[in-house]
Amino acid sequence: NEHPRFLHYMQIGREEKVKRLKAEMQKLLGEEEKYVGTIKALENSLIQLRATRQDLQAKSNRRQMLYSTSKQMFDRVVKSFPPTSRLQQILSSIAAQALEIAKE
């Protein structure tokens, strides 16, 4: 308020105070613009990071699916061959040990 209409116009050093307040306001407006720019840059960065995260998540899901498919194919190939005598011995000993553990 450079031109007061009330009695407070008699304040000493009013012009200097008005200049100081205007300079302070300009400084604060400059800082606000800087912070607004920083916020916009951070928002853009956040958008890019979210897109990157979604891309990585899709790649991870694809990797898990391929791993699962590979494991299923391996199991099918292994099951397509008859078990060897040694494998049958191992499986029977595992079953026997499981029975002994269950009895205890």
C-alpha positions in Angstrom: 0.0 0.0 0.0 2.1 2.9 -1.2 -0.7 5.5 -0.8 -2.4 5.1 2.5 -5.8 6.5 3.2 -5.7 6.3 6.9 -3.5 7.7 9.7 -0.7 5.1 9.4 0.7 7.1 6.4 2.8 9.0 8.9 5.0 6.0 9.4 8.7 6.8 9.3 10.7 5.2 6.5 7.5 4.1 4.7 9.1 4.3 1.2 12.0 2.2 2.2 9.7 -0.3 3.7 7.6 -0.5 0.5 10.8 -1.0 -1.6 12.0 -3.7 0.8 8.7 -5.5 0.7 8.5 -5.3 -3.1 12.0 -6.7 -3.4 11.1 -9.5 -0.9 8.0 -10.2 -2.9 9.9 -10.4 -6.2 12.4 -12.7 -4.5 9.7 -15.0 -3.2 8.0 -15.1 -6.6 11.3 -16.1 -8.2 11.7 -18.9 -5.7 8.2 -20.0 -6.3 8.8 -20.2 -10.0 12.0 -22.2 -9.4 10.2 -24.7 -7.1 7.3 -25.0 -9.6 9.9 -25.9 -12.3 11.5 -28.4 -10.0 8.2 -30.0 -9.2 7.3 -30.3 -12.9 10.7 -31.9 -13.6 10.2 -34.4 -10.8 6.7 -35.2 -12.0 8.1 -35.9 -15.5 10.8 -38.1 -13.9 8.2 -39.9 -11.9 6.2 -40.6 -15.0 9.3 -42.0 -16.8 10.2 -44.1 -13.8 6.6 -45.6 -13.6 6.8 -46.4 -17.3 10.2 -48.1 -16.8 8.8 -50.0 -13.9 5.9 -51.3 -15.9 8.2 -52.3 -18.7 10.5 -54.2 -16.3 7.4 -55.8 -14.6 6.2 -57.0 -18.0 9.7 -58.4 -18.8 9.9 -60.1 -15.5 6.4 -61.7 -16.0 7.5 -62.9 -19.5 10.7 -64.3 -18.0 8.8 -66.2 -15.3 6.4 -67.6 -18.0 9.3 -68.7 -20.2 11.0 -70.4 -17.2 7.8 -72.2 -16.3 7.3 -73.4 -19.8 10.9 -74.5 -20.0 10.5 -76.5 -16.7 7.3 -78.1 -18.0 9.0 -79.1 -21.2 11.9 -80.6 -19.3 9.6 -82.5 -17.0 7.6 -83.9 -20.0 10.9 -85.1 -21.7 12.1 -86.7 -18.5 8.7 -88.4 -17.9 8.6 -89.7 -21.4 11.6 -92.0 -20.7 11.1 -95.0 -18.4 12.9 -94.7 -15.1 16.2 -96.5 -14.7 16.6 -99.2 -12.1 18.8 -96.9 -10.0 16.1 -94.2 -10.0 13.5 -96.8 -9.0 15.7 -97.9 -6.1 16.1 -94.3 -4.9 12.4 -93.6 -5.1 11.5 -96.8 -3.2 14.1 -95.9 -0.5 12.6 -92.4 -0.2 9.1 -93.9 0.2 10.3 -96.4 2.8 12.0 -93.6 4.8 8.9 -91.5 4.6 6.9 -94.4 6.0 9.4 -94.9 8.9 9.2 -91.1 9.7 5.4 -91.3 9.6 5.4 -94.2 12.1 7.4 -92.2 14.6 
